[in-house]
Amino acid sequence: MDAQGRGRADDIDPADQWVLNPTTGEYELRLTPSAPQSAVPGPRRSAPRSGSAGGTTRNRSGAPGRTAPAEAPGRDVPPPRRRRGAPEEPLPGRRNRRPVKKTRAKKVVLWTGGVMAFVLVGTAGAAYLYLKHLEGNVTTEDVGSVADDGFSKDGAFNILIIGTDKRTGAGNEGYGDKGSVGHADTTILLHVSKDRTNATAMSIPRDLVIDVPDCQASDGSTIPGTQDVRFNTSLGQDGRDPGCTMKTVEELTGVDVNHFVMADFNAVKTLTTAVGGVKVCLTKAVNDKESKLKLPAGESTIAGEQALAFVRTRHSFGNRGDLDRIKVQQQFLGSLMRSMTSGDTLTNPTKLIKLANAATKALTVDKGIGKASTLKDLALELKKVPTKNITFLTTPVGDNPADGAVKKTVIVDEAHAPQVFTMIKNDVSFTEVKAKEKKEKAAVAARLKGTKSAADEVRVQILNGGAPAGSAQEELTYLQTEAGVRKSDNAGNAEKTLAKTTLEYAPDQADQARRLAAIMGLSGSAMKPGKSVTNSQGLPTMTLTLGEDFKGAGVKMNSSSAATPDVRKTTADQAQCAS
């Protein structure tokens, strides 16, 4: 930057505008080139020539001027250097000088602006370098086309969180099966809603008996699938990678899984340490010889080895089985989420850096989210969801009859699991989002206004036109037993697949149609005036065709949430005690 840019129009070196004040010992801004600031208040004096103890000064015409007194030795302030070819400096006291206050203010602004620019550039550079450092921490695994190529901030997304029982890492050799190849010991399907108002974390039991599909190995070969095996064998067994676990979950639930995040024992230890510990609560003291967990009754803060022991403990909780351990793990994860999103963590740079460093070192992810910047974007989207609307639940299961008297495994509960899977697939929340609930109730009231038909007067036949298999019968059961629509029939499959659920009715059935629309939450676009059909009793009836947008039996079509009384669930904001 030249002198002009620094607020001067002359050829004075900008460095010479700052001079040492002999009284204060500090550098000060020289306001005029030939008038250094005096050590004491009073009339301005010209500086003596170098090497003289006093002398006669001359003005520009050469006429003698007043003799100035000598300055104390070592206290003289040299005049500013004049650049070669530059005109002589004007005499002190020249009129029309730039105002002192304006000059000082301008200099201060420019000085401050320069410092701030340096700080911002330095900070940006440091942030970039740290981001590159985090990039080096991230471990990725290529699972081919099973995972998405990148992460999109638009729309809902599903991430499979896999906790393996692989015994790698310092201090982990003594845990359980030393030779484990790393099975899917703890698996959670995390669904984040499109509007970021809610999320669902569904645990999948490791001992759930399922069919594992054919999977592709890293060398391109095919790993044959197996039938009626434990879910945890979808990873590690026969060389299966996380992509195989993703495919298994997709076939089990019908939900498209976008990405995976895999954590081992070390992840639990490092993440809990990075956030300064996780609060847990016990209804009774625990001293578990298997997991080495020893905690008193009441609240404790755990981290590192103790945190790992807590999530591994199975024989000290509930019925000593995996389902009860899942409940405890969900309580632990809820507390970990509260710790990560707490004001203390989010406003503490040291904690944030530790957390970012620990997370990127501890986790293995697919290549689609393998950059630190992408993981940051994903974390910011997750942060938008209030903890009170993050629901923890477990895949509905029942005892496996094939086990005989000793129950070791479980199977899918076909009465309740399909509804849970459909709600996740269709982005339906398991918690109440208050604002939307009020809107939905108002819409129902508006539809019912002036409606004379009661539910038991509604006649309708149900067709499946694109909904999951069995949906027509499930909706029929709900309408007859829960909604009072007893004059309803299952008419099987429709002739063609529909994207949207529709209700066709004759003009004289408009009142019945409004009643059923209110019960099901059907929109105006779903209502199709047309013809009636004849039911098995020979009476005219409406036709309800369930399309691909059907959200499950009893779930309102216009709903952002649904009551699921037969599914045990908790939310991340609830602090509970393990028992």
DOBAFI-883104 format. One record per residue (C-alpha): x, y, z; residue number from 1; residue in three letters. Coordinates in steps of 0.05 Angstrom, whole numbers, plus 5000, padded with zeros to 4 digits. Each point is the difference from the previous one (the first is absolute). Example, Ala and Ser with C-alpha at 12.3 -4.5 7.8 and 13.67 -1.06 7.14 Angstrom:
BEGIN
[rec [5246 4910 5156] 1 ala] [rec [5027 5069 4987] 2 ser] 
END
This chain:
BEGIN
[rec [5000 5000 5000] 1 met] [rec [5030 5068 4981] 2 asp] [rec [4999 5065 5039] 3 ala] [rec [4938 5023 4963] 4 gln] [rec [4963 4939 5023] 5 gly] [rec [5021 5012 5072] 6 arg] [rec [4967 5069 5001] 7 gly] [rec [5060 5042 4976] 8 arg] [rec [5007 5035 4933] 9 ala] [rec [5075 5016 5007] 10 asp] [rec [5061 4957 4990] 11 asp] [rec [5016 4989 5074] 12 ile] [rec [5018 4929 5019] 13 asp] [rec [4941 4974 5041] 14 pro] [rec [5047 4970 5051] 15 ala] [rec [5025 5070 5017] 16 asp] [rec [4931 5022 5023] 17 gln] [rec [5010 4963 5066] 18 trp] [rec [5052 5031 5047] 19 val] [rec [5024 4987 5071] 20 leu] [rec [4973 5047 5053] 21 asn] [rec [5060 5013 5046] 22 pro] [rec [4955 5014 5060] 23 thr] [rec [4955 4939 4997] 24 thr] [rec [5048 4953 4966] 25 gly] [rec [4945 4979 4951] 26 glu] [rec [4993 5008 4925] 27 tyr] [rec [4949 5051 4978] 28 glu] [rec [4972 5021 4933] 29 leu] [rec [5035 5062 4970] 30 arg] [rec [4943 5044 4978] 31 leu] [rec [5042 5046 4956] 32 thr] [rec [5065 4981 4965] 33 pro] [rec [5044 5054 5031] 34 ser] [rec [4966 5011 5066] 35 ala] [rec [5015 4944 5048] 36 pro] [rec [4959 4998 5063] 37 gln] [rec [5031 5039 5058] 38 ser] [rec [5015 4967 5065] 39 ala] [rec [4962 5055 5036] 40 val] [rec [4939 5040 4981] 41 pro] [rec [5015 5067 4966] 42 gly] [rec [5015 5032 4934] 43 pro] [rec [5026 4953 4946] 44 arg] [rec [5075 5005 4986] 45 arg] [rec [5042 4978 4942] 46 ser] [rec [5048 4944 5012] 47 ala] [rec [5075 5020 5001] 48 pro] [rec [5045 4975 4946] 49 arg] [rec [5037 4937 5016] 50 ser] [rec [5065 5011 5037] 51 gly] [rec [4986 5071 5025] 52 ser] [rec [4985 5023 5070] 53 ala] [rec [4957 5055 4975] 54 gly] [rec [5001 5045 4939] 55 gly] [rec [4966 5047 4954] 56 thr] [rec [4946 4973 4955] 57 thr] [rec [4985 5029 4933] 58 arg] [rec [4934 5005 4964] 59 asn] [rec [4989 4981 4928] 60 arg] [rec [5025 5069 4974] 61 ser] [rec [5066 4993 5039] 62 gly] [rec [4983 5055 5052] 63 ala] [rec [5027 4985 5069] 64 pro] [rec [4948 4977 5051] 65 gly] [rec [4997 4993 5075] 66 arg] [rec [5053 4958 5034] 67 thr] [rec [4972 4938 5033] 68 ala] [rec [5025 4975 5067] 69 pro] [rec [5040 4937 5002] 70 ala] [rec [4966 4934 5016] 71 glu] [rec [5026 4954 5054] 72 ala] [rec [5052 4950 4974] 73 pro] [rec [4969 4937 4972] 74 gly] [rec [4931 5030 4999] 75 arg] [rec [5000 5033 4932] 76 asp] [rec [4950 4972 4950] 77 val] [rec [5026 4998 4929] 78 pro] [rec [4957 5032 4946] 79 pro] [rec [4967 4954 4950] 80 pro] [rec [5044 4977 4943] 81 arg] [rec [4987 5034 4934] 82 arg] [rec [4999 4955 4940] 83 arg] [rec [5048 5016 4943] 84 arg] [rec [4968 5050 4952] 85 gly] [rec [4943 5017 5047] 86 ala] [rec [4986 5074 5013] 87 pro] [rec [5021 5031 5066] 88 glu] [rec [4952 4994 5058] 89 glu] [rec [4959 5062 5016] 90 pro] [rec [5016 5038 5063] 91 leu] [rec [4966 4984 5065] 92 pro] [rec [4938 5040 5014] 93 gly] [rec [4978 5002 4928] 94 arg] [rec [4927 5017 4994] 95 arg] [rec [4946 4953 4973] 96 asn] [rec [5032 4939 5032] 97 arg] [rec [4958 4937 5005] 98 arg] [rec [4960 4999 5065] 99 pro] [rec [5035 4960 5055] 100 val] [rec [4939 4961 5023] 101 lys] [rec [4980 4979 4930] 102 lys] [rec [5071 4976 4984] 103 thr] [rec [5006 4961 5065] 104 arg] [rec [4932 4968 4990] 105 ala] [rec [5016 4980 4930] 106 lys] [rec [5067 4971 5020] 107 lys] [rec [4968 4960 5057] 108 val] [rec [4947 4971 4953] 109 val] [rec [5051 4981 4949] 110 leu] [rec [5047 4970 5052] 111 trp] [rec [4943 4961 5033] 112 thr] [rec [4973 4977 4932] 113 gly] [rec [5069 4974 4981] 114 gly] [rec [5007 4961 5065] 115 val] [rec [4930 4971 4993] 116 met] [rec [5014 4979 4928] 117 ala] [rec [5063 4965 5024] 118 phe] [rec [4962 4964 5056] 119 val] [rec [4944 4978 4953] 120 leu] [rec [5047 4974 4948] 121 val] [rec [5040 4965 5054] 122 gly] [rec [4938 4969 5030] 123 thr] [rec [4974 4977 4932] 124 ala] [rec [5067 4969 4986] 125 gly] [rec [5001 4965 5067] 126 ala] [rec [4929 4974 4989] 127 ala] [rec [5019 4974 4931] 128 tyr] [rec [5063 4966 5027] 129 leu] [rec [4961 4969 5058] 130 tyr] [rec [4946 4975 4951] 131 leu] [rec [5055 4967 4959] 132 lys] [rec [5027 4970 5064] 133 his] [rec [4931 4970 5015] 134 leu] [rec [4997 4974 4928] 135 glu] [rec [5061 4958 5017] 136 gly] [rec [4964 4970 5060] 137 asn] [rec [4940 4973 4963] 138 val] [rec [5000 4927 4982] 139 thr] [rec [4955 4982 4941] 140 thr] [rec [4977 4933 4971] 141 glu] [rec [4975 4993 4929] 142 asp] [rec [4934 4962 4999] 143 val] [rec [4985 5014 4927] 144 gly] [rec [4931 5023 4978] 145 ser] [rec [4967 4978 5065] 146 val] [rec [5016 5069 5029] 147 ala] [rec [4985 5067 4968] 148 asp] [rec [5056 5037 4963] 149 asp] [rec [4994 5061 5045] 150 gly] [rec [4958 5032 5055] 151 phe] [rec [4940 5044 4982] 152 ser] [rec [4974 5052 5048] 153 lys] [rec [4932 4997 4966] 154 asp] [rec [4949 4948 5020] 155 gly] [rec [4998 4946 5053] 156 ala] [rec [5060 4953 5008] 157 phe] [rec [5015 4933 5033] 158 asn] [rec [5067 4980 5031] 159 ile] [rec [5017 4931 5027] 160 leu] [rec [5041 5005 5064] 161 ile] [rec [5039 4936 5011] 162 ile] [rec [5036 4983 5064] 163 gly] [rec [5048 4941 4990] 164 thr] [rec [5028 4953 5051] 165 asp] [rec [5068 4998 4967] 166 lys] [rec [5054 4998 5053] 167 arg] [rec [5051 5046 4967] 168 thr] [rec [5034 5057 5036] 169 gly] [rec [5041 5005 5064] 170 ala] [rec [4967 4968 5060] 171 gly] [rec [4944 4966 4962] 172 asn] [rec [5030 4931 4991] 173 glu] [rec [4970 4974 5065] 174 gly] [rec [4928 5014 4983] 175 tyr] [rec [4958 4939 4984] 176 gly] [rec [5015 4962 4935] 177 asp] [rec [5072 5018 4985] 178 lys] [rec [4995 4971 4930] 179 gly] [rec [4939 5039 4978] 180 ser] [rec [5004 5026 4928] 181 val] [rec [4954 5057 5019] 182 gly] [rec [4926 4983 4997] 183 his] [rec [4942 5049 5002] 184 ala] [rec [4995 4998 5076] 185 asp] [rec [4958 5064 5006] 186 thr] [rec [4962 5028 4941] 187 thr] [rec [4956 5062 4996] 188 ile] [rec [4962 5026 4939] 189 leu] [rec [4999 5076 5008] 190 leu] [rec [4946 5036 4960] 191 his] [rec [5002 5076 4997] 192 val] [rec [4937 5034 4975] 193 ser] [rec [4998 5045 4939] 194 lys] [rec [4980 5061 5040] 195 asp] [rec [5051 4984 5056] 196 arg] [rec [4946 5004 5053] 197 thr] [rec [5009 4928 5022] 198 asn] [rec [5042 4937 4994] 199 ala] [rec [4991 4926 5016] 200 thr] [rec [5055 4954 5024] 201 ala] [rec [4977 4927 4993] 202 met] [rec [5044 4947 5032] 203 ser] [rec [5004 4933 4964] 204 ile] [rec [5014 4941 5048] 205 pro] [rec [5064 4962 4986] 206 arg] [rec [4963 4934 5013] 207 asp] [rec [4943 5015 4951] 208 leu] [rec [4992 4941 4952] 209 val] [rec [4998 5025 4928] 210 ile] [rec [5024 4984 4930] 211 asp] [rec [5065 5032 4978] 212 val] [rec [5000 5014 4925] 213 pro] [rec [5056 4989 4950] 214 asp] [rec [5053 5054 5009] 215 cys] [rec [5059 5024 4958] 216 gln] [rec [5070 4992 5029] 217 ala] [rec [5053 5053 4994] 218 ser] [rec [5033 4961 4943] 219 asp] [rec [4935 5000 4960] 220 gly] [rec [4981 4928 5014] 221 ser] [rec [4932 4980 5029] 222 thr] [rec [4992 4976 5071] 223 ile] [rec [4940 4952 5002] 224 pro] [rec [4943 5018 5046] 225 gly] [rec [4976 4957 5057] 226 thr] [rec [4931 4987 5028] 227 gln] [rec [4975 4998 5072] 228 asp] [rec [5063 5027 5032] 229 val] [rec [5013 5052 5053] 230 arg] [rec [5001 5072 4976] 231 phe] [rec [5070 5013 5028] 232 asn] [rec [5030 4952 4948] 233 thr] [rec [4983 5051 4945] 234 ser] [rec [5068 5031 5017] 235 leu] [rec [5066 4964 5004] 236 gly] [rec [4975 4931 4986] 237 gln] [rec [5029 4971 4936] 238 asp] [rec [5033 5067 4985] 239 gly] [rec [4936 5042 5000] 240 arg] [rec [5011 5075 5005] 241 asp] [rec [4953 5056 5025] 242 pro] [rec [4968 5003 4931] 243 gly] [rec [4973 4930 5013] 244 cys] [rec [4970 5023 5066] 245 thr] [rec [4968 5059 4963] 246 met] [rec [4969 4953 4948] 247 lys] [rec [4975 4955 5055] 248 thr] [rec [4965 5058 5035] 249 val] [rec [4970 5024 4935] 250 glu] [rec [4969 4932 4986] 251 glu] [rec [4976 4993 5072] 252 leu] [rec [4967 5069 5005] 253 thr] [rec [4988 5025 4929] 254 gly] [rec [5037 5064 5019] 255 val] [rec [5054 5027 4954] 256 asp] [rec [5064 5007 5040] 257 val] [rec [5044 5058 4975] 258 asn] [rec [5064 4993 5040] 259 his] [rec [5033 4962 5057] 260 phe] [rec [5042 5021 5060] 261 val] [rec [5039 4944 5035] 262 met] [rec [5030 5004 5069] 263 ala] [rec [5042 4952 5040] 264 asp] [rec [5016 4995 5074] 265 phe] [rec [5050 5057 4996] 266 asn] [rec [4946 5047 4973] 267 ala] [rec [4960 4994 5064] 268 val] [rec [5061 5015 5042] 269 lys] [rec [5026 5059 4960] 270 thr] [rec [4933 5035 4988] 271 leu] [rec [4978 4997 5072] 272 thr] [rec [5067 5027 5022] 273 thr] [rec [4997 5056 4949] 274 ala] [rec [4933 5027 5027] 275 val] [rec [5024 4997 5072] 276 gly] [rec [4961 4938 5019] 277 gly] [rec [4928 4976 4993] 278 val] [rec [4949 5000 5057] 279 lys] [rec [4965 4934 5014] 280 val] [rec [4953 4977 5055] 281 cys] [rec [4990 4933 5033] 282 leu] [rec [4942 4977 5044] 283 thr] [rec [5048 4954 5037] 284 lys] [rec [5075 4991 5007] 285 ala] [rec [5034 4957 4947] 286 val] [rec [5063 4958 5006] 287 asn] [rec [5002 4959 4936] 288 asp] [rec [5058 4950 4995] 289 lys] [rec [4989 4989 4926] 290 glu] [rec [5004 5072 4976] 291 ser] [rec [5041 5026 5060] 292 lys] [rec [4947 5054 5013] 293 leu] [rec [4998 5024 5072] 294 lys] [rec [4953 5059 5016] 295 leu] [rec [4959 5022 5060] 296 pro] [rec [4925 5011 4998] 297 ala] [rec [4979 5068 4977] 298 gly] [rec [5034 5048 4951] 299 glu] [rec [5072 4993 4976] 300 ser] [rec [5042 5032 4946] 301 thr] [rec [5038 4948 4959] 302 ile] [rec [5052 5004 4944] 303 ala] [rec [5053 4956 4967] 304 gly] [rec [5004 4928 5024] 305 glu] [rec [4943 5010 5049] 306 gln] [rec [4954 5024 4944] 307 ala] [rec [5018 4940 4957] 308 leu] [rec [4985 4954 5057] 309 ala] [rec [4932 5033 5009] 310 phe] [rec [4977 4989 4929] 311 val] [rec [5027 4928 4999] 312 arg] [rec [4966 4979 5065] 313 thr] [rec [4944 4950 4989] 314 arg] [rec [4997 4955 5061] 315 his] [rec [4984 5054 5050] 316 ser] [rec [4940 5032 4967] 317 phe] [rec [4928 4977 4992] 318 gly] [rec [4994 4927 4978] 319 asn] [rec [5075 4996 4984] 320 arg] [rec [4985 4998 4926] 321 gly] [rec [5018 5041 4939] 322 asp] [rec [4932 5036 4997] 323 leu] [rec [5011 5029 5070] 324 asp] [rec [5071 5019 4982] 325 arg] [rec [4971 5039 4940] 326 ile] [rec [4957 5041 5047] 327 lys] [rec [5061 5018 5042] 328 val] [rec [5039 5018 4937] 329 gln] [rec [4944 5045 4977] 330 gln] [rec [5001 5036 5067] 331 gln] [rec [5075 5008 4993] 332 phe] [rec [4996 5027 4929] 333 leu] [rec [4946 5050 5021] 334 gly] [rec [5046 5026 5055] 335 ser] [rec [5059 5003 4951] 336 leu] [rec [4957 5041 4952] 337 met] [rec [4982 5048 5056] 338 arg] [rec [5074 5007 5018] 339 ser] [rec [5020 5013 4928] 340 met] [rec [4946 5053 4989] 341 thr] [rec [5007 5034 5068] 342 ser] [rec [5019 5073 5003] 343 gly] [rec [5063 4983 5037] 344 asp] [rec [5025 4957 4942] 345 thr] [rec [4976 5044 4943] 346 leu] [rec [5029 5063 5029] 347 thr] [rec [5066 4970 5023] 348 asn] [rec [5052 5001 4943] 349 pro] [rec [5045 4951 5036] 350 thr] [rec [4944 4949 5009] 351 lys] [rec [4977 5009 4928] 352 leu] [rec [5070 4988 4973] 353 ile] [rec [5008 4938 5044] 354 lys] [rec [4932 4974 4978] 355 leu] [rec [5014 5012 4926] 356 ala] [rec [5068 4967 5006] 357 asn] [rec [4973 4940 5039] 358 ala] [rec [4940 4990 4954] 359 ala] [rec [5040 5000 4936] 360 thr] [rec [5051 4952 5029] 361 lys] [rec [4950 4953 5031] 362 ala] [rec [4951 4989 4943] 363 leu] [rec [5001 4964 4933] 364 thr] [rec [4952 5026 4947] 365 val] [rec [4982 4987 4927] 366 asp] [rec [5036 5041 4947] 367 lys] [rec [4938 5042 4987] 368 gly] [rec [5009 5035 5067] 369 ile] [rec [5075 4988 5007] 370 gly] [rec [5022 5073 5000] 371 lys] [rec [5005 5040 5065] 372 ala] [rec [4960 5056 4968] 373 ser] [rec [4944 4952 4982] 374 thr] [rec [4999 4971 5070] 375 leu] [rec [4995 5071 5026] 376 lys] [rec [4940 5013 4955] 377 asp] [rec [4967 4936 5023] 378 leu] [rec [5012 5019 5073] 379 ala] [rec [4969 5069 4990] 380 leu] [rec [4938 4968 4970] 381 glu] [rec [4994 4953 5059] 382 leu] [rec [5009 5059 5048] 383 lys] [rec [4936 5032 4972] 384 lys] [rec [4957 4944 5031] 385 val] [rec [4977 5015 5071] 386 pro] [rec [5019 4944 5048] 387 thr] [rec [4928 4997 5024] 388 lys] [rec [4981 4976 4930] 389 asn] [rec [5054 4947 4992] 390 ile] [rec [4964 4934 5013] 391 thr] [rec [5035 4937 5021] 392 phe] [rec [4964 4934 4987] 393 leu] [rec [5016 4928 4985] 394 thr] [rec [4977 4958 4941] 395 thr] [rec [4936 4965 5024] 396 pro] [rec [5019 4928 5011] 397 val] [rec [4975 4937 5035] 398 gly] [rec [5031 4936 5027] 399 asp] [rec [5023 4951 4947] 400 asn] [rec [4957 4936 5006] 401 pro] [rec [5057 4960 4969] 402 ala] [rec [5042 5010 5062] 403 asp] [rec [4957 4955 5042] 404 gly] [rec [5000 5010 5076] 405 ala] [rec [5065 5041 5002] 406 val] [rec [4989 5066 4963] 407 lys] [rec [5063 5024 4966] 408 lys] [rec [4976 5036 4938] 409 thr] [rec [4941 5043 4977] 410 val] [rec [4959 5008 4937] 411 ile] [rec [4964 5060 4969] 412 val] [rec [4932 5015 5030] 413 asp] [rec [4958 5001 4937] 414 glu] [rec [4941 5033 5035] 415 ala] [rec [5038 5064 5018] 416 his] [rec [5067 5003 4963] 417 ala] [rec [4971 5016 4931] 418 pro] [rec [4966 5063 5027] 419 gln] [rec [5066 5023 5031] 420 val] [rec [5039 4987 4936] 421 phe] [rec [4947 5036 4958] 422 thr] [rec [5000 5061 5046] 423 met] [rec [5076 5006 4994] 424 ile] [rec [4997 4990 4924] 425 lys] [rec [4946 5054 4993] 426 asn] [rec [5034 5051 5046] 427 asp] [rec [4948 4996 5055] 428 val] [rec [5022 5021 5070] 429 ser] [rec [4990 4958 5062] 430 phe] [rec [4996 5062 5043] 431 thr] [rec [4951 5057 5001] 432 glu] [rec [5022 5062 4963] 433 val] [rec [4953 5049 5034] 434 lys] [rec [4989 5052 4946] 435 ala] [rec [4983 4947 4948] 436 lys] [rec [4955 4962 5047] 437 glu] [rec [4957 5063 5011] 438 lys] [rec [4996 5011 4925] 439 lys] [rec [4979 4928 4989] 440 glu] [rec [4945 5004 5053] 441 lys] [rec [4974 5064 4969] 442 ala] [rec [4998 4967 4932] 443 ala] [rec [4960 4940 5027] 444 val] [rec [4951 5047 5034] 445 ala] [rec [4990 5038 4934] 446 ala] [rec [4986 4936 4962] 447 arg] [rec [4950 4975 5051] 448 leu] [rec [4962 5066 5002] 449 lys] [rec [4930 4986 4975] 450 gly] [rec [5013 4925 4992] 451 thr] [rec [4940 4960 5021] 452 lys] [rec [5025 4929 4987] 453 ser] [rec [5028 4962 5059] 454 ala] [rec [5058 4952 4993] 455 ala] [rec [4956 4939 5005] 456 asp] [rec [4960 5025 4940] 457 glu] [rec [5061 5002 4954] 458 val] [rec [5003 4945 4949] 459 arg] [rec [5067 4989 4964] 460 val] [rec [5039 4946 4965] 461 gln] [rec [5077 5002 5005] 462 ile] [rec [5048 4984 4944] 463 leu] [rec [5076 4997 5002] 464 asn] [rec [5027 5042 4943] 465 gly] [rec [5073 5007 5017] 466 gly] [rec [5005 4997 5076] 467 ala] [rec [5042 4947 5035] 468 pro] [rec [4973 4930 4998] 469 ala] [rec [4945 4988 5051] 470 gly] [rec [4983 5074 5007] 471 ser] [rec [4928 4992 4977] 472 ala] [rec [4986 4949 5055] 473 gln] [rec [5037 5041 5053] 474 glu] [rec [4961 5063 4983] 475 glu] [rec [4935 4960 4999] 476 leu] [rec [5015 4974 5070] 477 thr] [rec [5015 5070 5025] 478 tyr] [rec [4937 5030 4970] 479 leu] [rec [4955 4946 5029] 480 gln] [rec [5031 4993 5069] 481 thr] [rec [5027 5070 5014] 482 glu] [rec [4962 5050 4956] 483 ala] [rec [4930 4969 5002] 484 gly] [rec [4995 4991 4924] 485 val] [rec [4971 4931 5005] 486 arg] [rec [4967 4998 4932] 487 lys] [rec [5066 4990 4963] 488 ser] [rec [5030 4944 4958] 489 asp] [rec [5068 4979 4973] 490 asn] [rec [4993 4996 4924] 491 ala] [rec [5071 4977 4987] 492 gly] [rec [5049 5032 4951] 493 asn] [rec [4983 5056 4952] 494 ala] [rec [5009 4991 4925] 495 glu] [rec [5055 5052 4997] 496 lys] [rec [5050 5034 5046] 497 thr] [rec [4984 5070 5024] 498 leu] [rec [5050 5050 5027] 499 ala] [rec [4946 5033 5043] 500 lys] [rec [4946 4971 5044] 501 thr] [rec [4930 5015 4972] 502 thr] [rec [4928 4996 5024] 503 leu] [rec [4947 4994 4945] 504 glu] [rec [4927 5012 5017] 505 tyr] [rec [4933 5014 4968] 506 ala] [rec [4966 5068 5009] 507 pro] [rec [4951 4974 5052] 508 asp] [rec [5060 4973 5041] 509 gln] [rec [5034 5067 5009] 510 ala] [rec [4982 5003 5073] 511 asp] [rec [5030 4931 5013] 512 gln] [rec [5062 5020 4960] 513 ala] [rec [5012 5061 5044] 514 arg] [rec [4994 4957 5063] 515 arg] [rec [5050 4949 4975] 516 leu] [rec [5047 5055 4975] 517 ala] [rec [5000 5030 5069] 518 ala] [rec [5015 4933 5032] 519 ile] [rec [5058 4985 4952] 520 met] [rec [5026 5071 4990] 521 gly] [rec [4987 4998 4925] 522 leu] [rec [5012 5065 4962] 523 ser] [rec [4952 5032 4951] 524 gly] [rec [5041 4975 4941] 525 ser] [rec [4990 4928 5024] 526 ala] [rec [4924 5007 4994] 527 met] [rec [4974 4975 4933] 528 lys] [rec [4926 5010 4984] 529 pro] [rec [4978 4942 4956] 530 gly] [rec [4960 4936 5006] 531 lys] [rec [4984 4954 5057] 532 ser] [rec [5009 4925 4999] 533 val] [rec [4959 4945 5032] 534 thr] [rec [5026 4964 5062] 535 asn] [rec [4988 4928 5021] 536 ser] [rec [4933 5020 5031] 537 gln] [rec [4977 5031 4935] 538 gly] [rec [5005 5071 5027] 539 leu] [rec [5034 5059 4965] 540 pro] [rec [5069 5013 5028] 541 thr] [rec [5060 5046 4990] 542 met] [rec [5068 4976 4976] 543 thr] [rec [5064 5017 5039] 544 leu] [rec [5063 4983 4961] 545 thr] [rec [5064 5002 5041] 546 leu] [rec [5057 5030 4959] 547 gly] [rec [5075 5001 5008] 548 glu] [rec [4993 5059 5048] 549 asp] [rec [4960 4959 5051] 550 phe] [rec [5033 5011 5068] 551 lys] [rec [4975 4940 5038] 552 gly] [rec [4938 4976 5034] 553 ala] [rec [4971 5054 5045] 554 gly] [rec [5050 5053 4978] 555 val] [rec [4966 5062 4972] 556 lys] [rec [5021 5016 4929] 557 met] [rec [5010 5074 5016] 558 asn] [rec [5036 4986 5065] 559 ser] [rec [5071 5017 5020] 560 ser] [rec [4993 4955 5061] 561 ser] [rec [4962 4939 5023] 562 ala] [rec [4982 4966 5065] 563 ala] [rec [5032 4931 5005] 564 thr] [rec [4975 4973 5067] 565 pro] [rec [5027 4930 4987] 566 asp] [rec [5072 5022 4990] 567 val] [rec [5044 5017 5059] 568 arg] [rec [5036 5066 4987] 569 lys] [rec [5039 5054 5035] 570 thr] [rec [5028 5067 4979] 571 thr] [rec [5071 5027 5005] 572 ala] [rec [4981 5055 5049] 573 asp] [rec [4977 4950 5053] 574 gln] [rec [5050 4983 5054] 575 ala] [rec [4982 4930 5025] 576 gln] [rec [5031 4951 5049] 577 cys] [rec [5022 4932 4976] 578 ala] [rec [4972 4942 5041] 579 ser] 
END
